Amino acid sequence: MFKRDKAKKRAAQGINAYVLIFSLIVISAILTYFVPAGQFDKVEKDGREILVADSFQFVDNTPVGFLDIFTSIHAGMVNGAGTIFFVLIIGGVFGIMNATGALDTFVVTFAEKMKRKEKLMIPVFVLFFAICGATMGMSDEVAVYVALIVPLTIALGFDAVTGFAIVVMGAWMGFTAGFLNPFSTAVAQGIAELPTFSGMGLRIVVFIIFVLMASFFIYRHASKVQKNPELGIYGKFGQFSPKDKDKTLKMTLRHKLVLTVFMLNFVVLILGVKLYEWFIPELAGLFLLTGIIMGIVGGLIPSEIANSFVKGASELLGGALIIGLAQAVLVIFQSGGLLDTILHYMSNMLSGVPSALTAVAMMFIQMVINFLIPSQSGQAALTMPIMAPLADLVNVTRQTAVLAFQLGDGIAALLFPTNGALIAALAVAGIQWNKWVRWYMPFFIAQVIVSIIILIVAHAMNYGPF
């Protein structure tokens, strides 16, 4: 009986993300002894490193040694430092915001106002985040919004997965459709020598389909949780409702000032991204400045601001470390010379696929590559130089090849632990990666089926201009 209870406890704990990713690191190192190394010639174009098609050649293997397995983790931490510290700063800023009491007060106040119409927020917020993903490429920033939306959805009688999915699925549905996405669509089309943002009509159709699918899927789950709270996944926030909160909480002037500063932060963020091409360092600096200002207007003294920042950052340390571990897998593939070999063999696989299904095969290849290269623009720079000329050879339009890249990259991104933005957002919500994957898998399968249909239609209509 005792052994059975112990086994149940272990099963309930799920797969430890650190153990999972370390296992992937070890497997990757072992592969460097058996998989032949290779490389493509590379050229610089517009500041990007581009692979030269038909230039692949095998080279001497550079297997990863036992000690290298462990040093790769340090290298992965260094490579992922920008995202890691961005996550820690976000955690610190929300620690300051929590210390002012503004977030709790907002959650309780908003929950009271949304009584009997709380489900309306699901499609509205999904559409909002999808527009952000489709127009300004929101992906790395999702952890920020998860910290705000998850407590709100729990207070409204839903669970952490509901809030997490609203933000993350919403942003990635828009990112995947990407009718005005500067990080994936524009980069991929530029490499394929297509007019920037051409073919927008079909991408808008894809956007509408994916947003409707995501809204329905999340809405159905939220309805089940509302009827039976035991079905929910509550992450680190735990299960509570507005009645569990202190009803004496009132929105003071200081609270309103803190929330106003917080919202102005996003106005500046959008302007900075669109007008000045801000990226992680600038966004991290902006959030740090916002946190300090929120602490001041919230009535905190300097030592309270500092202590709150450290406390908030410490809560996200585990998720931040996972980002570095995930990067270690990529370090081993690159140092072992396997990355180009994998790209070479995958491109060769397409030569035997019927023309009507070639674009579908491209999508599945991009899904696999997404595990190795979670960066959308980085993935485009590495694979589109191969996929674009390959599309010409197998009678697929380059526009269809770009769409296959977007779909394969986007719909797989929410599954793999090498996606630092996903892992960071899960850490913010306190949701285990394996629990998220189990919940998300039915939607992933449905999205794959719909994407296959979209690509077949795109091929049939000779999706262009070329």
N, C-alpha and C positions, 0 to 999 in steps of 0.2 A: 504493500500500500504506500509506504514511504517513497519507494523508488518510482512508483507511478506518479505520485504528486510532484516529485522532483523533475520527472521527465516533462510533465505538463507545464511546469514553471519555465523550463528551458525552452519549450516550444513557444510559449507565450512571449518570451523575450525576443524571439526572432533572430535573424542573422545579424551579427555585429558588423557594422559597416567597416570598421578598421580591419577585422579579420578577412572580410570579403576582398577588400582592395589589396591588402598585403598578399593574399593568395594569388590575385591577378599579377602582382609584381613578380612573384616567384615563378609563375607559369610563363610570363613574358621572358624572364631571364633564361629559362630552360629552352624556350623556342629558339633563342639566338644560337644554340648549338646545333640545331637540326634544320632550320629554315635558311636557305642560301641568302646571303646579303646581296644587295644590289643598289644601284643608284641611277637617277635620271640626271642629265645635264640641266643646269638651272641658269636662268638669266634674270636680270633685274628689269622690271617694267613698272613705271609709275610708283617706284618705291616698294614694290612687292616682288617676292621671289617666285618666279614662274617656272614650272617644269617644261622641258622641251620634249614634245611628243616624239616617239620612235627613237629616243636617245638612250633607252634603258640598257644597262649592261650589268652583268654580275661582277661582284668584287670579292676580295678575300673576306671571309667571315671575321667578325670581331665579337666573339662571344662575351657575354657579361659574366664576370667572375662572382664568386660567393660574396666577397666584400663589397663588390659593386652593387649588389642588390640593396645593401644598406646605405651606401653613399648616394644611390639614385634617389632615395627618399629626401635627403638634404637638398639635392639638385632640384627635385620636384618642388620642395618648399620655396626655394629661391625663384624658380620659374613662375610659381603661382603667388609670389609675394604680393603683387598688386591686388589681386582678388582677395587674398587672405586678409591683408590689412584693411581693405575696403569693408569686408564683413565685420571685422573687429570694431572699426570706427562706427559702423551702423549700429552695432550692438551697444556701444558706449553712448551714442546719441539718444537711443531709445531708453537707456538707463537714466539719462538726465531727464528726459521727458516724463518717464514714470515717476521720478522723484518729485516733480512739480505737482503731481496729481491730476494733470490735465487729461491724460489718456483714460484713466478710470472714469473720470467725470463725463468725458465725451461718450464713452461706451454706454454708461447707464442712461444718460440723457437721450442719446440716439435710439437706444433700444426701446425706451418708453414711447418715443414719437413714432416708431415703426410698428407698433402693436397692430396686429391683424392685417398688415400689408408687408411683412418682413420679406416674403419671398420675391417681392418685386425687385429687391436690390440685386438678385442673382443675375438676371439677364442684363440689367442696366450696367452693373459693374463689369460683367464679362465683356460687354460691348466696349466699354470705356478702355479697359486694358488691352483689348484686341486692337483697337484703333491706335493706341500707343505703340504696340508691337509692329503694326503694319506700316506706320508712318515714320517713327523715329527709332525703330529697331530695339524696343525695350526688351531686355532679357536679363542682363547682369543686375539690374536695379530691382528685380522682383522681390528680393529679400526685404527691402525697405517697406514695401506695401503689405507684405505678408504679416509683418509685425503689427501693422495697424488693423488689417481686415480680420485676421483670425480671432482676436479677442471679441471683435464686434459680432461675428457670426455665432460664436459660442453664446454670447449674451442674448442673442435673438432666438436661442433655442436650437441651433444647429450644432455643428462640431467643427474641429480644427481643419479637417479635410475639406469641408465646404468652403471656408475662407481661403485656404491654401489654393484650392482648385480654381476659385474665382479669379485670383490674381495670376497664378502661374499658367493655367490652361488658357485663360483669356489672352495673356500676353503672347504665348507661343502660338495660339491659333492665328493671331494677327501677324506674328513674325513669319510663320510658315507661308501664309498667303502672300505677304510682303509686297503689296502692290506699289508701295512707296518706301520700301525698306532699303536704307543706304548701305547696310552692312552685309546683306546677302544678295538681294536682287541686283543692286547696282554693281557690286563687285563682280558677280558671276556674269552678268550681261556685258560688262566692260571687257572681261577676258574673252568672252565668246564673240566679241566685236558686234554686238547687237546694240541698237539705240537704247539709251538708258530709260528704264521703266516702260519700254514697249511691251505690248501684249497685256496691258493693264486690265482690259475688259474681262478676260477669263480669270485673272487673279482676283478681281473683285467678286466674281461668282464663287470662287473657291473660298474667299473670306466669309461671305454670307453663309455658305454651307457649313463651314467649320464652326462659326460662332453659334449658329442654331444648334448644331450637334452638341457642343460643349455646354451651352445653356440648359438644354434638355437633360443631359446626363447629370449635371450638378444639381439641377432642380429636383430630379427624381430622388437622388440620394438625400438631399436636404429634407424632402418630404418624409422619407422613411425615418430619418433620425428624429424629426420633430414628433412623429407618432410614437417612436420607440427609441428613447435616448440611449439604450443599451447597445444599439447598433453603431453608435458613433465612435470616432477616433478623435481623442481630445488633446493628444500631444502633451506638451509640458504645461499647458494652461489648466488642465483639469476641466471637469464638467461643472458649469455653474449657469445660473440664469440671472436676469436682472434683480430678482428678489433676494439673491444671495449677496448682492452688493449693498453697501451702506446707502440706504435711501436718503440719508441726510446730505449726501454729496450734492453740492450745488455748483453750477457753473459761475465762477467768479470772474472778475475782470482780468485777473492774472491768467486764469485758465484760457480765456478767450485770446489773450495776447500770445500765449504760448502756441495755441493752435493756429493762430494767424501767421506767426513766424514760420511754423512748420509748413503751412500751405504755400506761403510765398517762396519757400525753399524750392518747391517743385516748379513754380513759375520760372524762377531763375535757372533751374536745372534744364528745363525744356529749351529756354532761350539759349543757354550755353551750348547745349548739344546741337541745336539747329544752326545757330549763327557762328559759333566759334569752334565747333567740332571738339567739344570737351569729351574727355574719356575718364577712365577710372581715377587718375590722380586728382583731376579738377573736381570730380564729383565727391571724392572723399574729403577734399579740403572744404568744399561747400557744406557738406553735412557736419563736419567738425565745427565750422563757424556757426552753423545753425544751432547746434547743440549748446554751444557757449551762450549764444544770445537767448535761447529758450531758458537756460538756467538763470540768467540775469533777470529777465522779465518775469520768471516764475518765482522770484524771491529767494533763490538759493545763494548762499555765500560761496566764495571760490572753493573752499575745501569740500563743500557738499557737492559742487559740480564735478570736481575731480574724482571724489569717491564714487559718485553715481555712475560716472563714465567707466571707471574700472570695473564696477560691479556688472554693468550692462555688457561690457566687452567680454568679461569672463564667462558669461552665460553662452556665448557663441564660440568659445575657444575650440570646443570639440568639433564643430562643423568646419571651422577654419582650418584645422589640422587635416581634416579629410580631403580638403581641396588640394593640399600639398601632396598627400599620398596618391591621389588620383593622377596628378601630374607626373609622378614617378614612373607610372606605366608608360607614358609617352616618352620619357627620358630614355628608358631601356629600349624601346622600339627604335628610337633614333640612333642611339649609340651602338646598337647591335646591327644597324643597317637593314632592318626589316621593313620599315615604313614604305620605302619606294618599291620593294619587292612585292608587298601586298597590293599596292596600287597597280603594279604591272600585271600581276596575275588576274586581278579583278577586271581590268580592262580587256584582257584577252578572253575572259569568259563570255563577253558580250558578242564575240564574233559568231558564236554558234546559236544565238537566240533569234527566233523569227522576228522580222522587222516590226510587226505590230506590237510585239511585247518587249522590244529592246528598251524602250523608255521605262517600262516597268522594272526591267532588270537593273537599269541605271539607278532607279530609286532604291532598290534593295541594297545595291552596292554602297550607295551614299549612307544608308542606315548603318552598315558595318563600319564604314570609315568614320562616322560620327562618334563611334566609341573611341577611336584613336585620336581624332582631331575635333574636340567639341567646339572649337572656335569657328563660327560660321564664315567669317571672311577668310580665315586661315584655310578652312576646308575648300572654299571656292578657289583660292589661289593655288592650292595643290592639285585639285582634281579637274577643274574646268579646262586647263590646258590640254588634258588628255581626253576628257569627255566631249569637248566641242569638236575637234577634228574627227573623233571617233563617230560622232553623230553624223557627220558628212558621209563617212564611209558606209554606214549601215542604214542610210536613207531615213534618218530621223532629223527633223529640223532642230537647229541650235536652240531655238526658243523652247521647244519641248524638252531638250536636254537640261536647260536651266530650270524649268519647272520641276523636272525629276529630281534635280539637286535640291531645290527648296523643300519639296515634299519629304524626300528621304532624310534630309538633315533635320527638318522641323519636327516631324512626328516621332522620331526616335530619340530626340534630345531629352524628353521627359522620362526616359527609362534608365539611362546609363549613369552609373556613379562617377564617371569621368567628367560629367557636366558640373563644373564648379558652382554655377549659378543655382542649379537644382539642389545640390547638396547643401549650399548655404541657406537657401530658403527653407529646406526641410529642417535644418538645424534651428532656424528661427522659430518654426512652428513646433519643434520637438516631436516631429513625426519620423518614425523609422523608415529607412529607404525601402526595405522589403515590404512593409505594410502599404506604402504608397504604390509600389509596383503592382501588388496584388489588387488594389482598388482600381488602378488606372488601366490595367490590362484589357478589360472588355472594351473600353473606349478606344484604346490603341488598335485593337483588331478591327473595330468598325471603321476607324479612320484609314487604316491600310486598305481595306476593301474599297472605300469611297475614292481613295487616291488612285488605286488601280484603274477604276472606271474613268476618272478624270484624265489620266494619262492616255488611255486608249482613245478617248474622245479627242484629246489634243492631237494625237497622231493622225487620227482619221480626218480631222479638219485642216491638217497641214499647218498647224499653229505656227505663226510666223511673226515678223516678216520673212524670216528664213531660218 
